[in-house]
Amino acid sequence: MNSTLGPRNLGDILSETFRIYGRNFLRLLAIVAIVEVVLGILAFFLLTPMGVGDRPELLPQFIIIAVVLLAGYIVAYPLMVGALIYAISEQHFQQPVSIGRGYHFAWGRIGALIGATILAGLAVVVMAATIIGIPAAIYFSVRWAFVCQVVLLEGLGPIAALSRSSALVKGNWWRVLGIMLVVGIIAAVISSILGTIPRVGSIIGGILSTPVAITGATLLYYDLRVRKEEYTLETLSGELHLKTNSDIT
């Protein structure tokens, strides 16, 4: 695995994405599975048996359970993404992926991760609510593509993270869109193929595809910082609270 930080083209990002994915396959999947499996099983066993269509009197209970599960996703998904970003970042220092260390680090940023995710998500949904707003929704989805990376590694709050992500993408919007589309299509193909498995297909597809999407996005985030700020391994190690060999000696 390439242990240096430097400019990367699409081919570099894809090849390194799958190097990281292949070498840390089970541990990256475990980070995602902790969230996907638990919430998926809860949703299946709590919502499926209720049969609201045949028993409308159960609708209030159905709504309550659905809201609780949604709240679980709102908290757990940004936490899982943060743990993945940390695990991916560690690979530049030949660190073995630690599930506990990744989640512990992400938990320290959980408030900002949730806030940035909700803020960006709601803004995009509102813009996309009308046909005329769809172009704006697409535009800002790309501008805000790195809010989780910014929150986790740079320690910024939700609003500052939106501004920071926009600044990184500025001047590279079309390039970021193109690379994110390619990575997203690859992840979607993986997810859709496995999604045909009855009952558990969507969960398995999410577990296998999410690390690909987050790894590709994180490597692109590094690339933008390298090109704009001469981002270095020393800076990254400081953001991860890691010690490099030079620090030790």
N, C-alpha and C positions, 0 to 999 in steps of 0.2 A: 504494500500500500504506500502511496506517495505521502511522505511525512512533511512535505514543504507546502507552503501556501504561495500560490502564484496564479496568474491569469489562466482561466480555463475556457475552452470553447465547448460547444455542445458535446462533441465526442468525448472530451476529457471528463465532463460532468457525468455523462452516462456510464462510461467505463469505470470511473471511481465509485459511482453509486452502486454498481453491481459487485465491485470488489468488496466494499464495505458490507453490503447485503449478504454476499456469499460467505465471507469470513466470520460474520457475527449472526448468522441466520437464526439460530435457535434463541439467542438472547434478545435480539431485536423483536422477534415474534412474541417472546414472553412479555416484553414491555407492553406491547399492544394487547395481548391476550388478557392481561390482568383486567383491563377495562372492558374490552369487547365481550369476552366470555361472561363475566359477571353480570354486566348490564343486559346482555343478550338473553341469558338464562332467566334473569328476573323479569324481563319483558315478556318472554314466552310463557312462563308459568303464572304470572300475575294477570296478564291481559288476555291471552288466548282463551282460557276456560270461561271467561265471563259471558261470552256470547251476547253482547249488548243488543245486537240486531233482533234477537228473539226475546230478550228480557230487558225492555227499556227501563225498568225500575232500577237496574244496576248502573245506569248511566252516570249518576253522581260519583259512585265508587270508582268507575272506570276513569273518569276525568281526574279524580284525586290521584290515582295510581299513575296515570299518564304524566301529570304535572310533576310528581315526585321523581319519576324516571327521567324526565326532561331536565330537572334540576341536577340529577346525578350526572347526566351527560355534560351539562354546562360546566360542572366542576371537574369531572374526571377526564374529559377529552383534552382540554388545554394542559392538564397535568401530565397526561400521557405524551402529548406532543413535546412538552418541555423535557421530559425524561429521554425521549428519542433524540432530540437536538443535543442534549448533553452527551449521550452515549456516542453519537456520531462525531461530535467534536473531539472526544477523548482519543479517537482513532489516530489523530495526528501525532499523538505522543506514545503510540504503541501500547495504550492502556487497554486491558481486557474490559469488555463491556460489563459494568456492574449495574444490575437492575435497581438495587437498593440505593446506590449512590446517585443514579440518575433521577429517581423519584424524590430523593431527599433534596437534591439541588433544586429541582423544579418546584417542590413544595415551598421553598423559600421565596419563590416569585409568584405563588399561586394567585394572589389577589390581582396583581397586574396582568398576569396571563389571562385570567377570566375577564377582567375589565376590557383589555384590548380586543379579545376575541368577540365579546358581545358588542362592543362599540363599532368595530369594523363590520361585523355581520349584520347588525341592525341597520346601519347606514346603507349597506349594499342592498338589503332587502327592500328598504323604503324606496331607494332609487329605482329598483327593478319592478316596483309595483305597477308602474305604468309603462306602456310601450316606449314612450318618449324618453323615459329615464333609463332604459336598458343600456344604451351606449355609455352613460355616465357610470352605471353599476359595473360594467366591464372595465372601464378605465380605472376606477378606484380599486377594484379587486386586484388589479395588477400593482397599482401603487402601494397597496397595503399588504402585499403578499408576504412580507417578512416581519410582521409585527411580533410574532412569537419569538423569532430568533433575536430580535432587538431587545425585547423584554428580558429574555433569559440571559443573554450574553452581555448586554450593555446596561442592564439594570434600570431601564427607563419605565416610567409610568404609562398608562394606556394612551393618553392623548399625545404625549411626547413620542411614543412608539409609532403612532400613525404618521406623525410628521417626519420622523427619522427614516422610516421605511420609504416614504415618498421621496425623500432627498436621495436615498441610495438608488432608487429606480430612475430618477430624473436623468434624461438623456439616454436611457437604455430601455425605454418602455417596450418598444417592439421586440427587442432582443429577449427581454425577460418574458414577455408574452409567448414568444415562439418556443423558448426552452421549457417553460412551465407547461405549455400545451403538449409537447412531446413527452415529458415526464408523466403528465397527467393521463395521457392516452395509454401509456404503458401500464400504469397502475390500474386504470379502468379496465383494460383487457384482462389483466390478472384477476381482478375482482369479479368481472362478469363471467368469466369461464367457470370459476368456482361457485358463482352465485346460482348456478343451475342445480346444485345439490339440494335436495329437499330439506327444509327446516333450518339446517345449519350452514347452508351455502353462503349466505350474506355475511355471517360472522367469520367464517374461514376466509372468505374473499377479502374482508376488511383487515384481518390479521396479516395476511400475506402481502397486501398491496400498500398499506399505510406506510411501512418503513421505506418503501421505494419512493413514494411521493415526498416524504419529509426529508429523506437523505438528499434527493435531487435539489429540493428547495434550499436546504442548508448549504450545500456546496455552491449553489448560485449566489447565495448571500455572501459567502466568503469571497467569491470572485468579484462582486461589486465593491466590497470593501478594499480588496487588494488593488483594484484599478483606480479607486478614488482616493485611498488613504495610505497606500503601501502597508496594508494590514500584515502583521507578522505573527509567527508562532509565539513569540514572547508576549504579544498582546493577548492572543487567544488563551495562553496558559494563565495569564493573570485574570482573565474573565471567568475561567473555569476554576480558579483557586488551586491550580496545580503547580507543582515545582518541576522545572525542566532540569536537565543534567547540569546546565551552566549555573542554575541557582544553587544546586547542591554543592558544586565544587567552588 
